[in-house]
Amino acid sequence: MINDILLPLFTGLCLFLFGMKIMELALQKWAGSHLKNTLERFTKTPLRGMVTGTALTAFLQSSSAITVITIGMVNAKIMTFPRTLGIILGTNIGTCITTELIGLNINYLALPMLIVCFIIWMLSWYFQEQQEQTLFIRIVLILRYLSLAIMGFSCVLLGVEVMQAVVPALQSRGMFTWFLEQSQQSLLWGIIAGTCITAIIQSSAAMVAITMSLITLDAFSLELGIAIIIGANIGTCVTSMIASIGGSKSGQFVAWSHVILNVGGAILFFPLLSVLANISASISSNPSEQIAHAQTIYNVVSSIIALPLCYLSFIKRLES
């Protein structure tokens, strides 16, 4: 039990989260100084805010980071609540980039990428000490943080590969039986599982990666996998709720808008899980890619449907 399931799952999850954090920190270090200025400049309308939120989340690979920064700026009265709504919509779209990349099944490239980028990262420290030219040092720093970000992504892929190793052990012990029996009665179990596990591990990307690993080995149906990732979107709201504790009322509005978006999307798509499964299956025959595409479609459609609501007059009156 411990050696076959818990240890590989814990090791893979730690490696995945470590890679995500390294990637996030490297990209924040590279562009963090310009982040607040970008948020202030490109959020004048909800549409522009959604585009900005999508781009920044795709770049930083962390919807939670953008959401927490946004709540902090609202609490500091640098930005008003209505201008944050577009950003929240965009974070859900931008976070799909990670899962789409994982869905490409390029795990075999993880170790070579890690080795090459580690060498580049080490060389960047050597060349920085040898040169004093400002332009050259800037190029070296860009290469350093970029290689560090790719090293982080390599760890993400390795983590996924390690987590996949636990599936045969789970299947042999019949641990899927009870869960699958319950899901046959209602796919709501999938949403509940995705929500709870994501709230615990604090990473929707990790939950989606685990789901993609399981469905690749036919552990459960595509519809159940989609239900789990919809639940993961709800579970990731815990981070923003925690960030809003003790903050201003406007900061709490931002966190609650994140919850409403994801819960509303889950309610909207729950009756359409089979339709979403058929659409994603028609795009790709690979199970992990189907999960990635389903998440992208779900998040994009949910954000587009919610976008007109951001222009309602009562929301504009909350500007303060």
C-alpha positions in Angstrom: 0.0 0.0 0.0 2.7 2.5 1.1 5.3 1.5 -1.5 2.9 0.8 -4.4 0.5 3.7 -4.0 1.1 6.4 -1.3 4.9 6.9 -1.9 4.8 7.2 -5.7 1.7 9.4 -5.5 3.2 11.7 -2.9 6.5 11.8 -4.7 5.0 12.6 -8.0 2.7 15.2 -6.6 5.6 16.9 -4.7 7.6 16.9 -7.9 4.7 18.4 -9.8 4.0 21.1 -7.3 7.7 21.9 -7.0 8.0 22.2 -10.8 4.9 24.5 -10.8 6.4 26.7 -8.1 9.8 26.9 -9.7 8.2 27.8 -13.0 6.0 30.4 -11.4 8.8 32.0 -9.4 11.1 32.1 -12.4 8.6 33.9 -14.6 7.5 36.2 -11.8 11.2 37.1 -11.3 11.5 37.8 -15.0 8.4 40.0 -15.4 7.2 40.7 -11.8 8.3 44.3 -11.8 6.0 45.1 -14.7 3.0 43.1 -13.5 1.2 45.7 -11.5 1.7 48.3 -14.2 0.3 46.0 -16.8 -2.8 45.2 -14.6 -3.4 48.9 -14.0 -3.0 49.9 -17.7 -4.9 47.1 -19.4 -8.1 46.7 -17.3 -10.1 49.7 -18.3 -12.9 47.4 -19.7 -13.9 43.9 -18.7 -12.9 42.6 -22.2 -9.5 44.1 -22.0 -9.2 42.8 -18.4 -10.1 39.3 -19.6 -7.5 39.4 -22.4 -4.9 40.7 -19.9 -5.8 38.1 -17.3 -5.5 35.3 -19.9 -2.1 36.5 -21.1 -0.6 37.0 -17.6 -1.9 33.7 -16.3 -0.6 31.8 -19.4 2.7 33.6 -18.9 3.1 33.1 -15.2 1.4 29.6 -15.2 -0.6 30.4 -12.1 -4.2 31.6 -11.9 -3.9 31.7 -8.1 -0.9 34.1 -8.3 -2.8 36.5 -10.5 -5.9 36.3 -8.4 -4.0 36.9 -5.2 -2.1 39.8 -6.7 -5.4 41.3 -7.9 -7.0 41.0 -4.4 -3.9 42.6 -2.9 -4.2 45.5 -5.3 -7.9 46.0 -4.5 -7.2 45.9 -0.8 -4.5 48.5 -1.3 -7.0 50.6 -3.3 -4.7 50.6 -6.4 -7.5 49.0 -8.4 -11.3 49.0 -8.0 -13.5 45.8 -7.9 -15.3 46.3 -11.2 -11.9 46.4 -13.1 -10.9 43.0 -11.6 -13.9 41.0 -13.1 -12.3 40.7 -16.5 -9.0 39.5 -14.9 -10.8 36.8 -13.0 -12.5 35.6 -16.2 -9.1 35.6 -18.0 -7.3 33.6 -15.3 -9.6 30.6 -15.9 -8.7 30.7 -19.6 -5.0 31.2 -19.2 -4.6 28.3 -16.8 -5.6 25.9 -19.6 -2.2 26.4 -21.2 -0.5 24.1 -18.7 -2.9 21.3 -19.2 -2.8 21.6 -23.0 1.0 21.3 -22.8 0.7 18.2 -20.5 -1.9 16.7 -22.9 0.7 16.7 -25.7 2.3 13.7 -24.0 5.9 15.0 -24.3 7.0 13.3 -21.0 9.9 11.7 -22.8 11.4 15.1 -23.4 11.3 16.0 -19.7 14.7 14.7 -18.6 16.7 16.0 -21.7 15.0 19.4 -21.2 15.9 19.4 -17.5 19.6 18.6 -18.2 20.1 21.1 -21.0 18.3 23.9 -19.1 20.3 23.2 -16.0 23.5 23.6 -17.9 22.3 26.9 -19.4 21.2 28.0 -15.9 24.7 27.2 -14.5 26.5 28.9 -17.4 24.4 32.1 -16.8 26.0 32.5 -13.4 29.5 32.1 -14.8 29.0 34.6 -17.7 27.4 37.2 -15.3 30.6 37.2 -13.2 32.8 37.5 -16.3 31.0 40.4 -18.0 30.1 43.9 -16.8 28.1 45.1 -19.8 24.6 46.0 -18.9 23.0 44.7 -22.2 24.9 41.4 -22.0 23.9 40.9 -18.4 20.2 41.5 -19.2 20.4 38.8 -21.9 22.1 36.4 -19.5 19.3 37.1 -16.9 16.6 36.4 -19.5 18.3 33.1 -20.4 18.7 32.2 -16.7 15.0 32.7 -15.8 13.8 31.1 -19.0 15.9 28.0 -18.5 14.7 27.9 -14.9 11.1 28.1 -16.0 11.6 25.2 -18.5 13.4 23.2 -15.7 10.2 23.7 -13.6 8.0 22.5 -16.5 10.3 19.5 -16.9 9.7 18.6 -13.2 5.9 18.9 -13.9 6.2 16.3 -16.6 8.3 14.0 -14.5 5.8 14.4 -11.7 3.0 13.3 -14.0 5.0 10.3 -15.1 5.6 9.2 -11.5 1.9 9.6 -10.6 0.9 7.4 -13.5 2.8 4.5 -11.9 0.2 4.2 -9.1 -2.7 3.5 -11.3 -2.1 -0.3 -11.8 -1.8 -0.7 -8.0 -5.0 1.2 -7.4 -6.8 -0.9 -10.0 -5.5 -4.2 -8.6 -6.7 -3.3 -5.1 -10.2 -2.4 -6.3 -10.0 1.2 -5.0 -11.8 2.5 -8.0 -14.8 0.2 -7.6 -16.7 2.1 -4.9 -15.9 5.5 -6.5 -17.0 4.2 -10.0 -20.2 2.7 -8.6 -21.1 6.0 -7.0 -20.3 7.9 -10.2 -22.6 5.6 -12.1 -25.5 7.0 -10.0 -24.4 10.6 -10.4 -21.4 12.4 -11.9 -21.8 14.8 -9.1 -19.4 12.6 -7.2 -16.7 13.5 -9.7 -17.3 17.3 -9.2 -17.2 16.7 -5.4 -14.0 14.7 -5.6 -12.3 17.3 -7.8 -13.3 20.1 -5.5 -12.2 18.5 -2.3 -8.8 17.2 -3.5 -8.0 20.5 -5.3 -8.9 22.5 -2.1 -6.4 20.3 -0.2 -3.5 20.3 -2.6 -4.1 23.9 -3.7 -3.5 23.3 -7.4 -6.1 22.7 -10.0 -3.3 22.0 -12.5 -2.1 19.1 -10.3 -5.6 17.7 -10.0 -6.1 17.9 -13.8 -2.7 16.2 -14.3 -3.7 13.4 -12.0 -7.0 13.0 -13.9 -5.2 12.9 -17.2 -2.9 10.3 -15.9 -5.7 8.1 -14.7 -7.9 8.4 -17.8 -4.9 7.5 -20.0 -4.9 4.1 -18.4 -8.7 3.7 -18.7 -9.3 4.1 -15.0 -12.7 5.8 -15.6 -14.9 7.4 -18.3 -14.2 10.7 -20.1 -17.4 12.2 -18.7 -16.3 11.4 -15.1 -12.9 12.9 -15.9 -14.5 16.1 -17.1 -16.7 16.2 -14.0 -13.5 16.0 -11.9 -11.8 18.9 -13.7 -14.9 21.0 -13.3 -14.7 20.3 -9.6 -11.0 21.3 -9.7 -12.0 24.7 -10.9 -14.2 25.2 -7.9 -11.6 23.8 -5.5 -9.0 26.3 -6.7 -11.2 29.2 -5.4 -10.0 28.3 -1.9 -6.8 30.1 -2.5 -8.5 33.4 -3.3 -10.9 33.0 -0.4 -7.9 32.6 2.0 -6.2 35.6 0.4 -9.3 37.8 1.0 -9.5 37.0 4.7 -9.0 40.2 6.8 -9.0 42.4 3.6 -11.4 45.1 2.4 -14.9 44.4 1.3 -13.9 45.0 -2.3 -11.2 42.4 -2.0 -13.7 39.9 -0.7 -15.9 40.8 -3.7 -13.1 39.7 -6.0 -12.7 36.3 -4.2 -16.5 35.7 -4.2 -16.7 36.6 -7.9 -14.1 33.9 -8.5 -16.3 31.4 -6.6 -19.5 32.5 -8.4 -17.9 32.1 -11.8 -16.7 28.6 -11.2 -19.8 27.4 -9.4 -22.0 29.0 -12.0 -20.0 27.3 -14.8 -20.3 23.9 -13.0 -24.1 24.3 -12.7 -24.3 25.3 -16.4 -22.2 22.5 -17.7 -23.3 19.6 -15.4 -26.3 18.7 -17.7 -24.0 19.0 -20.7 -21.1 16.7 -19.7 -21.9 14.1 -22.4 -22.1 16.9 -25.0 -18.7 18.3 -23.8 -17.2 14.7 -23.8 -18.4 14.1 -27.4 -17.0 17.5 -28.6 -13.6 16.9 -27.0 -13.5 13.3 -28.3 -14.2 14.5 -31.8 -11.2 16.8 -31.6 -8.7 14.2 -30.4 -8.5 10.4 -29.9 -6.0 10.7 -27.1 -7.7 10.5 -23.7 -5.4 13.0 -21.9 -5.7 15.5 -24.8 -9.5 15.1 -24.6 -9.4 16.1 -20.9 -7.2 19.1 -21.8 -9.5 20.2 -24.6 -12.6 19.8 -22.5 -11.2 22.0 -19.8 -10.2 24.7 -22.4 -13.7 24.6 -23.9 -15.4 24.7 -20.5 -13.3 27.7 -19.3 -13.5 29.7 -22.5 -17.2 29.3 -22.9 -17.9 30.0 -19.2 -15.8 33.2 -19.3 -17.4 34.4 -22.6 -21.0 33.8 -21.2 -20.1 35.7 -18.0 -18.4 38.6 -19.8 -21.6 40.6 -20.6 -22.6 40.4 -16.9 -19.5 42.5 -16.1 -21.0 45.4 -18.0 -24.1 45.6 -15.9 -24.8 49.0 -14.3 -25.1 47.7 -10.7 -21.5 46.4 -10.9 -20.2 49.8 -12.2 -21.8 51.4 -9.1 -19.5 49.3 -6.9 -16.5 51.4 -8.3 -15.0 53.0 -5.3 
